[in-house]
Amino acid sequence: MKKLIANIKIILSPSYWVMNYPYSKEVDLFMIDLLDNYDFENIQQHTACLGGVKIWIENIPYACMWIYQGDCNILNLRPSRKTVYRGVKKLEQAKKNNTKQILLDLIKNKK
């Protein structure tokens, strides 16, 4: 049911209609593996690490969730819209968890 809802959201969201970079099945499978096995870490303004791989997380959704190195998309390829959607949701949850942890640490250190 979750997959069906995600697919409908992607189809009905104009922001997912136009994507930068061409789709690659290999990149999609690689990103799915990362999302299945790792959590986002070292979340910065434009990038985050996922399983030790630096991922571009800015420009959601049309140009995010691609492998980043230096100043560019090293492969000039992207995962599927569905994988981008899934990655964005996982990133949002990681940001929420990170914020909660920072607040808990501040409260703990204040005592």
N, C-alpha and C positions, 0 to 999 in steps of 0.2 A: 504494500500500500504506500509506503514511504517513497519507493522508487517511482510509482505512478504519479504521486503528488509532485515530486521533484521534476519529472518530465513535463508535466503540465505547466509548472511555474516557468520552466525554461522556454517552452513554446510560447507562452503568453507574455513573456518579458522582452520588450523591444531591445533592452540593453544587451541581451544575449544573441540577438540576430546577427549583428556584425561583429566579427572577431578579427583582431590583428593576427597575422601569421597563419599559414596553412595548417590544417589538422594533420597529425601523424599518429598512426595506430601504435607505433613503438613508444613514442613519448607518452601517449595515453596510458599504455600498460605499465610503463615505468612509474608514472605519477600515481596510478592506482596502487601499485605495490608500496610506494612511499606512504601514501595516505592510510593504507591498511596496517602498516607496521610501525609507524612513528608518529610522534606529536610534533607540532611546530615549536621550535626553540629559537632563542636569540631574535625575537621579533623586533625589527627596526621599522623605520618609516616606509622604506621601499622594499625591503627584503626580509626573509626569515629562513631559518634552516629547517629542513625536514629530512631526517636520516642522514645528516652530514652534507646534504646537497643544498646549495643556496638557491632559493626560489624567489622570483619577482612576485610581490604581493600587491603592488600598487596598480592603479588603473583598472579597478574591478568593474565589470567582469571582462571587458573586451580585450584586455592585454595583460592578464595576470596568470599566475600558476605555470610559469615557464622557467626553465633552468637558466640561471643568471650567472654570468661570469664577466667581471670587469664592467664594461659599459654596454653590454649587449646580450641578446638572446643568442647563445652560442650555436644553437641549431637552427634558428629562425623557424621553429615549429612549435606547435602547441598541442595540449591534450584536448579531448572532446569537451563540448559545452557542459555535459553532465559531470565530467570530472572537475572542471573549473568550478561549477556550482558546489559540488561536494567539498572541494578544497576551501572555498570561501567560507562555507558553513563551519568547517573544522577550524579554520583560522579565527573566525569570530568567537568560537568557544574557547580557543586557547587565549585570546586576548581577554576575555571575561575572567578566565581562571587566573591569569597573570595579574589582573587588576585586583581581584579578591585577595590574592597572596600578598601583594604589596600593602594593601590596607591592613591585613592581619599582622604583617610584620611591623607596620608603623604603630599599631595599637599595642602590640607586644613590647616593642622597644620603649614606648612612652611610659609604661608602668614601672 
